[in-house]
Amino acid sequence: MIDYFKADEWNIIEEGFHASMHEIAESVFSIGNGMIGQRANFEETYSGHSLQGTYVGGVYYPDKTRVGWWKNGYPEYFAKVLNSTYWSGLRIWANGEEIDLAKVHILDFRRELNMREGLLSRSCRIELNNGLRFRIHSKRFYSLIHKEYSALKYSIEAEQDAELRIENYIDGDVQNKDSNYEEKFWEAVSEEAQNDQLFVQVKTKKLDWHLVTATQFEVYKNDKRSQLAPAAERRAKFASNTYKVSVKKGDKLCLVKHAISASNFHHNTDSLMVHAKKQLQKMAASTFEEHFHMSSNAWKQKWETADVVIEGDVKAQQAVRFNIFHLNQTYCGDDPRLNIGPKGYTGEKYGGSTYWDTEAYCLPFYLVSSDPAISRQLLVYRYKQLDKAIENAQKLGFKDGAALYPMVTMNGEECHNEWEITFEEIHRNGAIAYAIHAYIEHTGDRQYLLHGGWEVLLGIARFWSQRVHWSEWGQRYEMHGVTGPNEYENNVNNNWYTSYIARWCMNFTADCYRYMLAEHPEQAKALIAKTQFKTSELERWGHISKNLYLPEFPELGIKVQHDGFLEKELIPVADLPESERPLNQKWSWDRILRSPYIKQADVLQGFYFFEDDFSAEEHERNYRFYESYTVHESSLSPCVHSILAAKIGWTEKAYEMYLRTARLDLDNYNNDTEDGLHITSMAGSYLSIVQGFGGLRIKNQELHLNPHCPSQWKGYAFQILFKNQAVRVLVNPQGTTVHNQGSQRIEVKHPGGTLRLEAGESGKF
């Protein structure tokens, strides 16, 4: 854990440059707009350690699967988000010496991410080895309005007379840090350098993705546009223009770079260059400031519904806004073909692919903080990949429309290459079904069942009904050879959470079938014919549901994580030497698998999803038991524990877990922020406040609140959308105030009764 970034309610601030923190800062200061994003690499040359990364949504590469030995069913490739053409680079020489921030003397330095408006800025004063000194200021943003547009404004002020040489370049000759065989994935198509404009088109070696990057460069000297004749250079995947400028002491050069990044994910390949040129001409007709003003207004609109206000705890406030900011610049719901990678646009780990994290953690955030259409797009993403999920199941021997959604995917195909995850961590299917349930509860949009929802549920239910087997010895259904959410336990039998959510999926699918048949009989009949559904499937689901084995231990009053768990050597985490943690960096995998230690919520994941199925005493007993063996070495772990602790009434424990999930990246808890941010777990910090301390629940399409206020806070406030009605909640130790900011009457259930509010009305409890 580090304490490096200055605490501020709306900004992330780095004061002073420390090379050892640079890659962490590159992750933290990343910016994007839901379609493209970039790590906070310096514009100038930096020869120190750096992960230079620019990533474009939808564009990926099927890298060769790298495994020790092949197993039947392994995917042929591991999909990777591509490090793409670098548009923001500048090289600057002063009297022949290049400005390299790893080699110059940095006299002062400040970097700031303005989360309210989506602006990355930096100021520094440097001294070169030749004695020249300069003040540098830079600003950069990605437009939330025009998703292919980004821009930077860079100024350099001379403290002595100097001869400057400035090279503006585009570089498509880039490489993924996580390339399995150090292969470069891009090939050259064309390069152009004309006047102040540059164009580079590249394509992938496989799948034929094309990307055109175009820039227009403007040079201002003391606020006056300079008409300079650049020297052009072109080579494969690279184009540049170099300018020579003489400056006197006190002169200020301002360099403005407009950029377009366009791919054939959104446009026809044959017209891609023409499109990029037209867009560049259109966007460069307006100033940096005009574009930024439009984008910052779009950010302000996002904050109107997504913001959480905390009084009296600046670090907690900064942290939750940091996480909300990165979620909203990672996914905007513009395209149902896009999803949320665990690192978003901030790094390459996990390949940038879709995981179950989206449905389990991210979708609940968007459900209450954004237009319902955004959440629906995440469901449509899975519906569009249903055929692939059925194919994935067929490869593993399932049939008759059974669907197994992939653990890791870009296009619906499985591309994860660890057998214990690929074949066995099948609980991911349950999270997708649960997301459909949550969406209907929050929005009331049961029509979605008729437009893809029930077909997805049916494929998942069919999978579960084939994945269990009947045990003659036990006279019950069991599920063997699975990996639960706790990935420190592989290939176990009867994982409680996996079996519980499987049973729930079959029951929920049956309930949805009965609803459609009763309320929309004609459409239901069409779906039955399309899917070749038979009522005998309902009977099998019912029989499985009544006879499915769910391990428990009545003497302790707990659900048992899986067969054999209680036979382990049960030494609590509190008794582990601190020097042996984190386990995944200190212990062998063999030792971890034999231990009782839990990476993240497993049984408790089920208590989080299905809390009303269990008594308050069961919640407390299971939390107390399993948390004592949990090492929280997954970024997804602290938020669930925070929410459950708040429900039990252990507010101090909930606050401890909240800080851990909220400041996971800012304070580098897991010692891996340099690889990129934990985007999908960021939703957990929001949920820890809204669902945890706020006690927000949607049950039977009714709004419930049960707020608690941590002793460290004077109060807090959040706004949610419920059935597309804006509701603002303010909580302090004296009570809770609810504002109905929508146009319709609402009811709010709370421990003391029901609050009924007309449109525009406020009430307290």
C-alpha positions in Angstrom: 0.0 0.0 0.0 1.2 3.5 -0.9 0.1 7.0 0.0 1.3 8.9 -3.1 -1.4 10.9 -4.7 -2.6 14.0 -3.0 -6.1 13.9 -1.5 -8.6 16.1 -3.4 -12.3 15.7 -3.9 -12.4 16.1 -7.7 -8.8 15.7 -8.8 -6.0 13.1 -8.8 -2.8 15.0 -8.2 0.8 14.0 -8.4 3.3 16.5 -7.1 6.9 15.8 -7.9 8.2 13.2 -10.3 9.4 9.8 -9.1 10.5 7.4 -11.8 9.7 4.4 -9.6 6.0 5.5 -9.6 5.8 6.3 -13.3 4.0 3.2 -14.6 1.6 3.3 -11.7 0.8 7.0 -12.6 0.4 6.0 -16.3 -2.4 3.7 -15.2 -4.0 6.1 -12.7 -4.1 9.1 -15.1 -5.4 7.1 -18.1 -8.1 8.8 -20.1 -10.7 7.6 -22.7 -14.3 7.9 -23.9 -15.8 4.4 -24.1 -14.5 3.7 -27.6 -10.8 4.5 -27.3 -8.4 5.2 -24.4 -4.8 5.8 -23.6 -2.4 5.4 -20.7 -0.9 8.7 -19.4 2.3 8.4 -21.4 4.3 11.6 -21.7 4.1 13.4 -25.0 7.9 13.9 -25.1 10.4 11.1 -25.2 10.7 9.1 -22.0 13.4 6.4 -22.1 12.7 5.1 -18.6 10.3 2.2 -17.8 6.9 2.8 -19.4 4.0 0.9 -20.8 3.1 3.0 -23.8 -0.5 2.0 -24.6 -3.4 3.2 -26.8 -6.3 0.9 -27.1 -9.3 0.9 -29.5 -12.6 -0.7 -28.6 -13.6 -3.8 -30.6 -10.1 -4.2 -32.2 -8.3 -7.3 -30.9 -5.9 -10.0 -32.0 -6.1 -13.8 -31.6 -2.6 -14.4 -30.1 -1.4 -18.0 -30.1 -2.4 -19.9 -27.0 0.6 -20.6 -25.0 0.3 -23.7 -22.8 2.6 -26.5 -21.6 0.6 -29.2 -23.2 -2.7 -29.3 -25.1 -5.9 -30.6 -23.8 -9.1 -31.4 -25.7 -11.4 -28.4 -25.8 -8.6 -25.8 -25.4 -9.3 -22.6 -27.4 -7.1 -22.0 -30.3 -6.2 -18.5 -29.3 -6.1 -16.0 -26.4 -7.7 -12.7 -27.6 -5.9 -9.5 -26.7 -6.8 -5.9 -26.9 -4.3 -4.3 -29.2 -1.8 -1.7 -28.3 -2.5 0.6 -31.2 -1.0 3.5 -33.1 0.5 6.1 -30.9 -0.8 9.5 -31.9 0.3 11.9 -29.2 4.0 11.7 -29.5 6.4 14.7 -29.8 10.2 14.7 -30.0 11.8 18.0 -29.1 15.5 19.0 -29.4 16.9 22.2 -27.9 20.3 23.2 -29.3 20.7 19.7 -30.4 19.9 17.9 -27.1 16.6 15.9 -27.0 14.2 16.5 -24.2 14.0 13.1 -22.6 12.2 13.3 -19.2 14.2 10.3 -18.0 17.5 12.1 -18.5 16.8 15.8 -17.9 16.7 17.5 -14.5 13.1 17.9 -13.4 13.0 21.0 -11.2 9.3 20.9 -10.4 6.5 18.7 -11.6 2.7 18.4 -11.2 0.2 16.2 -13.0 -3.5 16.4 -12.5 -6.6 14.5 -13.6 -9.7 16.6 -13.5 -12.4 14.0 -13.1 -15.3 16.5 -13.2 -14.4 17.5 -16.8 -12.2 14.7 -18.1 -9.0 16.6 -18.6 -5.4 15.4 -18.0 -2.9 18.2 -17.5 0.7 18.4 -16.6 3.2 21.2 -15.8 6.9 20.9 -15.1 10.1 22.9 -15.2 13.1 21.1 -16.6 16.8 21.7 -17.1 18.7 20.0 -19.9 22.2 18.8 -19.6 23.3 21.7 -21.8 22.0 24.1 -19.2 18.8 25.2 -21.1 15.7 25.5 -19.0 12.0 25.3 -20.1 8.6 25.4 -18.6 6.2 22.9 -20.1 2.4 22.7 -19.8 0.3 20.0 -21.5 -3.4 19.2 -21.7 -5.1 16.2 -23.2 -8.6 14.9 -23.5 -10.8 12.3 -25.3 -14.1 13.7 -26.5 -17.3 12.2 -25.1 -19.1 13.8 -28.0 -17.1 12.8 -31.0 -15.8 9.4 -30.0 -13.0 9.2 -32.7 -11.6 12.6 -31.7 -8.9 13.4 -29.2 -6.6 16.4 -28.8 -3.6 17.7 -26.9 -2.3 21.2 -26.3 1.4 21.5 -25.4 3.2 24.6 -24.5 6.9 25.2 -23.9 8.3 28.4 -22.6 12.0 29.2 -23.0 14.1 30.7 -20.2 17.0 31.2 -22.6 17.5 31.7 -26.3 17.4 28.4 -28.1 17.1 26.7 -31.4 14.2 24.1 -31.3 13.5 21.2 -33.5 10.1 19.7 -33.0 9.0 16.4 -34.6 5.3 15.6 -34.6 4.8 11.9 -35.3 2.4 9.0 -35.6 3.8 5.6 -34.8 2.0 2.4 -35.7 5.0 0.2 -35.2 4.0 -0.7 -31.6 4.0 -4.0 -29.7 1.8 -5.5 -27.0 3.7 -6.0 -23.7 1.8 -9.2 -23.2 2.5 -10.7 -26.6 3.1 -14.4 -26.0 5.9 -14.7 -28.5 7.1 -11.0 -28.7 5.2 -10.8 -32.0 4.1 -7.5 -33.5 0.5 -7.7 -34.5 0.2 -4.8 -37.0 1.2 -4.5 -40.6 1.7 -1.4 -42.7 -0.9 -0.3 -45.2 -0.2 3.4 -46.0 1.5 6.5 -44.7 1.1 10.1 -45.7 2.7 13.4 -44.6 1.4 16.6 -46.1 1.7 20.1 -44.8 0.7 19.9 -41.2 -1.3 16.6 -41.5 -0.2 13.0 -41.0 -2.0 9.8 -41.8 -1.1 6.2 -41.0 -3.1 3.2 -41.8 -2.3 -0.2 -40.4 -4.0 -3.6 -40.3 -3.7 -6.7 -38.1 -1.9 -9.8 -39.3 -5.1 -11.8 -38.5 -8.8 -10.9 -38.8 -8.1 -7.9 -41.0 -8.8 -5.1 -38.6 -7.8 -1.7 -40.0 -7.0 1.4 -38.1 -6.4 4.9 -39.6 -4.8 7.5 -37.3 -4.8 11.1 -38.6 -3.5 14.3 -37.0 -3.4 17.9 -37.8 -0.6 20.0 -36.1 -0.7 23.7 -35.3 2.3 25.7 -34.0 1.7 29.1 -32.2 4.5 31.4 -31.2 3.5 33.9 -28.6 -0.2 33.3 -29.4 0.3 33.8 -33.2 -0.1 30.9 -35.6 3.2 30.1 -37.3 3.3 29.0 -40.9 6.3 26.7 -41.0 7.4 24.4 -43.7 8.0 21.0 -42.1 10.4 18.3 -43.3 8.4 15.1 -43.8 9.4 11.6 -43.1 7.6 8.4 -44.0 8.4 4.7 -43.4 6.4 1.6 -42.7 3.7 2.3 -40.0 5.2 5.8 -39.3 4.9 9.4 -40.5 6.3 12.6 -39.1 6.7 16.3 -39.8 9.7 18.2 -38.3 9.7 21.9 -37.6 12.5 24.3 -36.8 11.8 27.3 -34.6 14.1 29.9 -33.0 13.0 31.1 -29.6 14.1 34.0 -27.4 14.0 34.1 -23.6 10.4 34.4 -22.5 9.0 33.1 -25.9 6.2 30.6 -25.6 5.4 28.0 -28.2 2.0 26.4 -28.2 1.6 23.1 -30.1 -1.9 21.8 -30.8 -2.6 18.3 -32.1 -6.0 17.2 -33.3 -6.3 13.5 -33.8 -8.8 11.0 -35.4 -8.6 7.3 -34.7 -11.0 5.4 -37.0 -11.3 1.6 -37.4 -13.2 -0.7 -39.7 -15.0 -1.9 -36.5 -17.3 1.0 -37.3 -16.6 1.8 -41.0 -16.1 0.1 -44.3 -12.5 -0.7 -44.9 -12.4 0.7 -48.4 -13.6 4.1 -47.3 -11.8 4.2 -44.0 -9.0 6.7 -45.0 -11.5 9.0 -46.8 -13.6 9.0 -43.6 -10.6 9.8 -41.4 -9.6 12.7 -43.6 -13.1 14.2 -43.7 -13.4 13.9 -39.9 -10.0 15.5 -39.3 -10.9 18.4 -41.5 -14.2 18.8 -39.7 -12.8 18.6 -36.2 -9.7 20.7 -36.8 -12.0 23.6 -37.9 -12.8 24.1 -34.2 -10.4 25.0 -31.5 -9.1 22.7 -28.7 -11.0 24.8 -26.3 -14.3 24.5 -28.2 -14.1 20.7 -28.4 -13.1 20.5 -24.7 -16.0 22.7 -23.7 -18.5 20.3 -25.4 -16.8 17.2 -23.9 -16.7 18.7 -20.4 -20.4 19.5 -20.6 -21.1 15.8 -21.4 -19.0 14.8 -18.4 -21.1 17.2 -16.2 -24.3 15.4 -17.4 -22.8 12.0 -16.4 -22.0 13.3 -13.0 -25.5 14.6 -12.4 -26.8 11.0 -12.1 -23.6 9.1 -11.1 -22.0 11.2 -8.4 -21.7 10.2 -4.8 -21.0 13.0 -2.3 -19.2 12.2 1.0 -18.8 14.8 3.8 -15.9 14.8 6.1 -13.6 12.1 4.4 -11.7 13.5 1.5 -9.9 10.2 0.7 -13.1 8.3 0.6 -14.7 11.0 -1.6 -11.8 11.1 -4.0 -11.7 7.3 -4.3 -15.3 6.8 -5.2 -15.2 9.6 -7.8 -12.1 8.1 -9.3 -13.8 4.8 -9.7 -17.0 6.3 -11.1 -14.9 8.4 -13.6 -13.0 5.4 -14.9 -16.2 3.3 -15.3 -17.8 6.0 -17.3 -14.9 6.5 -19.6 -14.5 2.8 -20.1 -18.1 2.0 -21.1 -20.8 4.3 -22.5 -23.3 1.9 -24.0 -22.8 3.2 -27.5 -22.4 -0.2 -29.2 -23.8 -3.6 -28.1 -20.7 -5.2 -29.6 -18.5 -3.6 -26.9 -18.2 -4.7 -23.3 -16.0 -3.9 -20.3 -12.5 -5.4 -20.0 -11.1 -5.9 -16.5 -8.4 -3.2 -17.3 -10.6 -1.1 -19.6 -8.3 1.1 -21.7 -5.6 1.3 -19.1 -3.5 -1.8 -19.6 -3.2 -5.2 -21.3 -3.6 -7.7 -18.5 -6.5 -10.1 -19.0 -6.4 -9.3 -22.7 -9.1 -6.6 -22.5 -11.7 -9.3 -22.8 -15.2 -9.8 -21.3 -15.4 -11.6 -18.0 -18.3 -12.4 -15.6 -17.3 -9.3 -13.7 -19.5 -7.3 -16.1 -22.7 -8.9 -15.0 -21.9 -9.5 -11.4 -20.4 -6.0 -10.6 -20.6 -3.5 -13.4 -24.2 -3.9 -14.6 -25.6 -3.1 -11.1 -23.6 0.2 -11.2 -25.0 1.2 -14.6 -28.5 0.1 -13.7 -28.8 2.8 -11.0 -26.5 5.5 -12.3 -27.3 5.7 -16.0 -30.0 5.5 -18.6 -31.5 2.0 -18.7 -30.5 1.7 -22.3 -26.9 1.4 -21.3 -27.5 -1.6 -19.1 -29.7 -3.2 -21.7 -26.8 -3.0 -24.2 -24.8 -5.2 -21.9 -27.5 -7.8 -22.0 -27.8 -7.5 -25.8 -24.1 -8.2 -26.0 -24.6 -11.6 -24.5 -27.8 -12.3 -26.5 -25.9 -11.6 -29.8 -23.3 -14.2 -28.7 -25.8 -16.9 -27.7 -25.0 -19.0 -30.8 -21.3 -18.9 -29.9 -22.2 -19.9 -26.3 -24.1 -22.9 -27.6 -21.1 -23.8 -29.8 -18.8 -23.5 -26.8 -21.0 -26.0 -24.9 -21.1 -28.4 -27.8 -17.3 -28.5 -27.9 -17.4 -29.8 -24.3 -20.1 -32.4 -25.1 -23.3 -30.6 -24.2 -26.3 -30.7 -26.6 -29.8 -29.6 -27.4 -29.2 -25.9 -27.2 -27.3 -25.9 -23.9 -25.2 -22.7 -23.7 -22.0 -22.2 -21.8 -20.9 -18.6 -22.0 -17.1 -18.2 -22.1 -15.0 -17.2 -19.2 -13.0 -14.8 -21.5 -14.2 -13.6 -24.8 -14.1 -10.9 -27.5 -16.7 -12.3 -29.9 -18.4 -15.0 -28.0 -15.8 -17.7 -28.5 -13.9 -18.9 -25.4 -10.3 -17.7 -25.4 -9.1 -18.5 -21.9 -6.3 -21.1 -21.7 -6.2 -22.3 -18.1 -8.2 -25.6 -17.9 -9.4 -25.1 -14.3 -10.9 -21.8 -15.4 -12.0 -22.5 -19.0 -13.7 -25.8 -18.3 -14.7 -25.5 -14.6 -15.4 -22.0 -13.5 -18.9 -22.3 -14.9 -20.6 -20.2 -12.3 -20.1 -17.4 -14.9 -23.3 -18.7 -16.6 -25.2 -17.9 -13.4 -24.1 -14.3 -13.3 -25.4 -13.7 -16.8 -28.8 -15.0 -15.8 -28.8 -13.0 -12.6 -28.1 -9.8 -14.6 -31.3 -10.4 -16.6 -33.2 -10.7 -13.3 -31.6 -7.5 -11.9 -32.3 -5.6 -15.1 -36.0 -6.5 -15.0 -36.3 -5.7 -11.2 -34.7 -2.3 -11.7 -36.4 -1.2 -14.9 -39.7 -3.2 -15.0 -38.8 -4.0 -18.6 -40.2 -7.6 -18.7 -40.5 -7.2 -22.5 -36.8 -7.9 -22.7 -37.6 -11.6 -22.0 -39.4 -11.6 -25.4 -36.5 -10.0 -27.2 -33.6 -12.2 -26.2 -33.7 -12.5 -22.5 -35.6 -15.8 -22.2 -33.6 -17.4 -25.0 -30.4 -16.7 -23.0 -32.0 -18.0 -19.8 -33.1 -21.2 -21.6 -29.6 -21.9 -23.0 -28.2 -21.5 -19.5 -30.8 -23.6 -17.8 -30.3 -26.4 -20.4 -26.6 -26.3 -19.6 -27.1 -26.7 -15.8 -29.6 -29.5 -16.3 -27.0 -31.5 -18.2 -24.0 -30.5 -16.0 -25.4 -32.1 -12.9 -25.5 -35.9 -12.5 -27.6 -38.3 -10.4 -25.7 -40.0 -7.6 -27.2 -43.4 -6.9 -25.3 -43.7 -3.7 -26.5 -40.3 -2.4 -29.9 -40.4 -4.1 -29.4 -36.8 -5.2 -28.0 -34.6 -8.0 -24.4 -33.5 -7.6 -22.0 -31.3 -9.6 -18.4 -32.4 -9.7 -15.2 -31.0 -11.2 -15.9 -27.3 -10.8 -14.1 -24.1 -9.7 -16.1 -21.6 -7.7 -15.4 -17.9 -7.5 -12.6 -18.8 -5.1 -9.9 -19.6 -7.7 -7.6 -20.9 -4.9 -9.7 -24.1 -5.0 -9.8 -25.9 -8.4 -11.6 -29.1 -9.6 -13.7 -29.5 -6.5 -17.0 -31.3 -6.1 -20.3 -29.6 -5.1 -19.2 -26.0 -4.8 -22.1 -24.6 -2.8 -22.3 -21.3 -4.7 -22.2 -22.9 -8.2 -24.9 -25.4 -7.3 -27.0 -22.8 -5.6 -27.0 -20.4 -8.6 -27.6 -23.3 -11.0 -30.7 -24.2 -9.1 -31.9 -20.6 -9.0 -31.3 -20.2 -12.8 -33.5 -23.2 -13.6 -36.3 -21.9 -11.3 -36.1 -18.4 -12.6 -36.2 -19.6 -16.2 -39.3 -21.6 -15.4 -40.9 -18.6 -13.8 -40.2 -16.5 -16.8 -41.6 -19.1 -19.1 -44.9 -19.2 -17.2 -45.0 -15.4 -17.2 -44.6 -15.2 -21.0 -47.2 -17.9 -21.6 -49.7 -16.1 -19.4 -49.1 -12.5 -20.5 -47.8 -12.8 -24.1 -49.0 -16.2 -25.3 -48.5 -15.7 -29.0 -44.9 -14.4 -28.7 -44.3 -17.2 -26.2 -45.4 -19.8 -28.6 -43.2 -18.4 -31.3 -40.2 -18.6 -28.9 -41.1 -22.1 -27.9 -41.1 -23.2 -31.6 -37.8 -21.3 -32.3 -36.0 -22.9 -29.4 -37.7 -26.3 -29.6 -38.6 -26.1 -26.0 -40.4 -29.0 -24.3 -42.4 -28.9 -21.1 -40.5 -32.1 -20.1 -37.6 -29.7 -19.5 -39.6 -27.9 -16.9 -40.2 -31.2 -15.1 -36.5 -32.1 -15.1 -35.5 -28.6 -13.8 -38.1 -29.1 -11.0 -36.7 -32.5 -10.1 -33.1 -31.3 -10.0 -34.1 -28.3 -7.9 -35.8 -30.5 -5.3 -32.9 -33.0 -5.2 -29.7 -31.0 -5.8 -27.1 -31.5 -3.1 -26.0 -28.3 -1.3 -23.3 -29.0 1.3 -23.8 -27.5 4.7 -22.6 -28.1 8.3 -25.4 -27.7 10.8 -23.1 -27.9 13.8 -21.5 -24.6 12.7 -24.6 -23.3 11.0 -22.7 -22.6 7.8 -23.0 -23.6 4.1 -19.9 -25.5 3.2 -17.9 -24.1 0.3 -17.4 -27.5 -1.3 -16.9 -31.1 -0.3 -13.8 -31.5 1.8 -13.3 -27.9 2.7 -13.8 -28.5 6.4 -11.2 -31.3 6.4 -8.4 -28.8 5.5 -6.0 -27.4 8.1 -8.1 -24.5 9.1 -5.7 -21.8 10.2 -7.2 -18.3 10.1 -5.6 -15.6 8.1 -4.9 -13.6 11.3 -2.5 -16.3 12.2 -0.5 -16.1 9.0 2.8 -14.3 9.1 2.6 -11.0 7.2 5.8 -11.9 5.4 4.0 -14.8 3.6 1.5 -12.5 2.0 0.2 -12.1 -0.7 0.0 -15.8 -1.1 -0.1 -15.7 -4.9 3.4 -14.1 -4.8 4.9 -16.0 -1.9 3.5 -19.5 -2.0 3.6 -22.3 -4.6 0.3 -23.0 -6.4 0.3 -26.5 -4.8 0.4 -25.1 -1.3 -2.3 -22.6 -2.1 -4.6 -25.3 -3.4 -4.1 -27.4 -0.2 -4.8 -24.4 2.1 -8.2 -23.1 3.3 -7.5 -19.6 2.1 -10.1 -17.9 0.0 -9.2 -15.5 -2.8 -12.6 -13.7 -2.9 -16.2 -14.2 -1.8 -17.5 -17.6 -2.7 -20.2 -18.8 -0.4 -20.6 -15.1 0.5 -21.1 -14.3 -3.2 -24.3 -16.4 -2.9 -25.4 -14.6 0.3 -24.8 -11.3 -1.6 -26.9 -12.3 -4.6 -29.7 -14.1 -2.7 -29.7 -12.4 0.7 -33.4 -12.9 1.3 -33.1 -16.7 1.2 -31.1 -16.6 4.5 -31.8 -15.4 8.0 -29.8 -12.6 9.7 -28.2 -15.2 11.9 -27.1 -17.2 8.9 -25.6 -14.1 7.3 -23.6 -13.4 10.4 -22.4 -17.0 11.0 -21.3 -17.5 7.4 -19.6 -14.1 7.2 -17.7 -14.5 10.4 -16.5 -18.0 9.4 -15.5 -17.4 5.8 -14.1 -13.9 6.2 -11.6 -15.3 8.7 -10.0 -17.4 5.9 -10.3 -14.8 3.1 -7.1 -13.1 1.9 -8.8 -10.7 -0.5 -6.2 -11.2 -3.2 -8.9 -10.6 -5.9 -9.9 -7.1 -6.6 -13.5 -8.3 -6.6 -13.4 -9.4 -2.9 -13.5 -6.4 -0.6 -16.7 -4.9 -2.1 -18.9 -7.9 -1.4 -17.5 -8.2 2.1 -18.2 -4.5 2.6 -21.8 -4.7 1.5 -22.5 -7.8 3.6 -20.8 -6.3 6.7 -23.0 -3.2 6.3 -26.1 -5.5 6.1 -25.1 -7.3 9.2 -24.6 -4.0 11.0 -20.8 -4.1 11.3 -20.3 -0.6 9.9 -16.6 -0.3 10.9 -15.8 -3.5 9.1 -17.8 -2.3 6.1 -15.8 0.9 6.1 -12.5 -0.9 6.2 -13.5 -3.0 3.3 -14.9 0.0 1.4 -11.6 1.9 1.6 -9.8 -1.2 0.4 -12.0 -1.6 -2.7 -12.3 2.1 -3.4 -8.5 2.9 -3.1 -7.3 -0.4 -4.5 -5.5 1.3 -7.4 -4.8 4.7 -6.0 -3.0 3.1 -3.0 -1.8 0.1 -5.0 -3.1 -2.4 -2.5 -2.3 -5.4 -4.6 1.1 -4.1 -5.9 0.0 -4.3 -9.5 -1.5 -0.9 -10.5 1.3 -0.5 -13.1 -0.4 -3.2 -15.2 -3.6 -1.1 -15.5 -6.5 -0.3 -13.3 -9.1 -2.8 -11.9 -12.0 -1.4 -13.8 -14.6 -4.1 -13.3 -14.0 -4.1 -9.5 -14.4 -0.3 -9.4 -18.1 -0.7 -9.5 -17.7 -2.3 -6.1 -16.8 0.9 -4.4 -20.0 2.5 -5.7 -22.0 -0.5 -4.6 -20.4 -0.5 -1.2 -21.9 2.9 -0.6 -25.2 2.6 -2.3 -26.0 -1.0 -1.5 -23.9 -1.3 1.5 -24.1 1.9 3.6 -27.3 3.1 1.8 -29.0 -0.3 2.0 -30.4 0.1 -1.5 -32.4 -2.9 -2.7 -34.9 -3.4 -5.5 -37.3 -6.2 -4.5 -40.4 -7.2 -6.5 -39.7 -4.0 -8.4 -40.0 -1.9 -5.2 -37.4 0.5 -3.9 -36.0 -0.2 -0.5 -33.5 1.8 1.6 -31.9 0.9 5.0 -29.1 3.5 5.4 -26.2 3.6 7.9 -23.6 6.3 8.2 -20.0 5.4 9.0 -18.6 7.3 12.0 -15.8 8.7 9.8 -18.4 10.6 7.7 -20.5 13.6 8.5 -22.9 12.4 5.9 -23.2 11.2 2.3 -25.6 11.5 -0.7 -26.2 9.7 -3.9 -28.7 9.8 -6.8 -30.2 6.7 -8.5 -32.4 6.0 -11.4 -35.3 3.7 -10.5 -37.7 2.9 -13.4 -36.1 5.9 -15.1 -37.1 8.2 -12.2 -34.3 10.2 -10.6 -34.2 9.8 -6.8 -31.7 11.6 -4.6 -30.8 10.2 -1.1 -29.1 12.2 1.6 -27.9 10.4 4.7 -26.4 11.7 8.0 -26.4 10.4 11.6 -29.7 12.2 12.2 -31.6 10.5 9.4 -32.3 10.2 5.7 -33.9 12.6 3.3 -35.3 11.4 -0.1 -36.0 13.7 -3.0 -38.2 12.5 -5.8 -36.7 14.4 -8.7 -38.8 12.5 -11.3 -42.1 13.1 -12.9 -44.1 10.3 -11.2 -45.1 9.3 -7.7 -42.7 6.9 -5.9 -42.8 4.7 -2.8 -39.7 4.0 -0.7 -39.7 1.1 1.7 -37.6 1.5 4.8 -37.3 -0.2 8.2 -39.9 2.2 9.7 -42.5 1.9 7.0 -43.1 3.4 3.6 -42.3 6.9 2.3 -44.7 8.1 -0.4 -43.5 11.0 -2.5 -45.2 12.9 -5.3 -43.1 14.3 -8.2 -40.8 17.0 -6.8 -41.5 16.1 -3.2 -39.1 15.4 -0.4 -39.5 13.3 2.7 -37.5 12.2 5.7 -37.2 9.1 7.9 
